[in-house]
């Protein structure tokens, strides 16, 4: 009897955890035999049976200052994961997004003879194209979720495959499911998504609540706001931030998860930059993208990112602004309330926005991304670890 395939699976953020869990299901289905998963991730991976050594609640960190403050922990985690690779001897090291740590792990593993696959191409098209040849030296397979990404690697020996965007499948599942019972309590339904990281919630949620209060007053107090929390820990933090907020709307509810269901039923949304903005597009929810970071983080990002005009993924895919972006000082409660009001009160604005979202959705193609990614991994003839002991 063959031993189960062992995959070290690493996802460091809520969105990566979601994609990793879907890929776990697809790999088991395609393999038709047991697979053992161990690594780091979140609740979705755990629900699929992964043994988690670290949870996303602790490791989803963004920004220069937060990373520096957590550097001792992150370095200790890196050392631990390297020891885990050598001790557990996985057949494959499969990293999902989270390039800052994951690509370092991939390089370590590849240098020691382990096979490496990275799912969700780093945004080399936006900044630091010098990473392209480096990725080719540390990976055996790169799975891309945007159609223009594989062409960036044509001049390298790296196999880069477009598998489709996994959110297309998740969106279809949500639309096909029975309507979720959500605590809406007003004529105007607005989703508020302040992000999935603790730092984002503490920075962004107070401004969202202030904008919600302004909008509610403008619409005669007939608005209902729902905040879908990605994890119980982030819900507890969000509720604490809301309790301390100077201004907040009268009708505000938190729910556990269900972000896509909330956006599907909402008439408009304010969403922190990230994967959730593309989910809002796929749910056909008129959305305002918002974000604020520390000034040093923002200016370093502006210096690094070259050649793109937009921050939001839906806007990048569309090649134009299908959802307004309010960033840094432009992200004020009044500006956000004004744009949300246009979505709710201006039929022409709403129709134009929905048409733009539909055109963007069409660019993402059909579903089946996780299944195609699983097939690409399992059909790789060099999947099994070579067992080259002298490299370790």
Secondary structure as GFF3:
##gff-version 3
##sequence-region A 1 392
A	DSSP	beta_strand	5	11	.	.	.	ID=ss1
A	DSSP	alpha_helix	14	31	.	.	.	ID=ss2
A	DSSP	beta_strand	35	41	.	.	.	ID=ss3
A	DSSP	alpha_helix	43	47	.	.	.	ID=ss4
A	DSSP	beta_strand	51	55	.	.	.	ID=ss5
A	DSSP	alpha_helix	56	59	.	.	.	ID=ss6
A	DSSP	alpha_helix	64	69	.	.	.	ID=ss7
A	DSSP	alpha_helix	71	88	.	.	.	ID=ss8
A	DSSP	beta_strand	92	96	.	.	.	ID=ss9
A	DSSP	alpha_helix	99	111	.	.	.	ID=ss10
A	DSSP	beta_strand	116	119	.	.	.	ID=ss11
A	DSSP	alpha_helix	131	138	.	.	.	ID=ss12
A	DSSP	beta_strand	141	144	.	.	.	ID=ss13
A	DSSP	three_ten_helix	150	153	.	.	.	ID=ss14
A	DSSP	beta_strand	159	162	.	.	.	ID=ss15
A	DSSP	alpha_helix	166	176	.	.	.	ID=ss16
A	DSSP	beta_strand	188	193	.	.	.	ID=ss17
A	DSSP	alpha_helix	198	218	.	.	.	ID=ss18
A	DSSP	beta_strand	223	229	.	.	.	ID=ss19
A	DSSP	alpha_helix	232	244	.	.	.	ID=ss20
A	DSSP	beta_strand	252	256	.	.	.	ID=ss21
A	DSSP	alpha_helix	259	265	.	.	.	ID=ss22
A	DSSP	beta_strand	268	272	.	.	.	ID=ss23
A	DSSP	alpha_helix	275	282	.	.	.	ID=ss24
A	DSSP	beta_strand	287	291	.	.	.	ID=ss25
A	DSSP	alpha_helix	295	304	.	.	.	ID=ss26
A	DSSP	alpha_helix	313	318	.	.	.	ID=ss27
A	DSSP	beta_strand	325	327	.	.	.	ID=ss28
A	DSSP	three_ten_helix	328	330	.	.	.	ID=ss29
A	DSSP	alpha_helix	333	345	.	.	.	ID=ss30
A	DSSP	alpha_helix	347	363	.	.	.	ID=ss31
A	DSSP	alpha_helix	369	378	.	.	.	ID=ss32
A	DSSP	three_ten_helix	389	391	.	.	.	ID=ss33
###
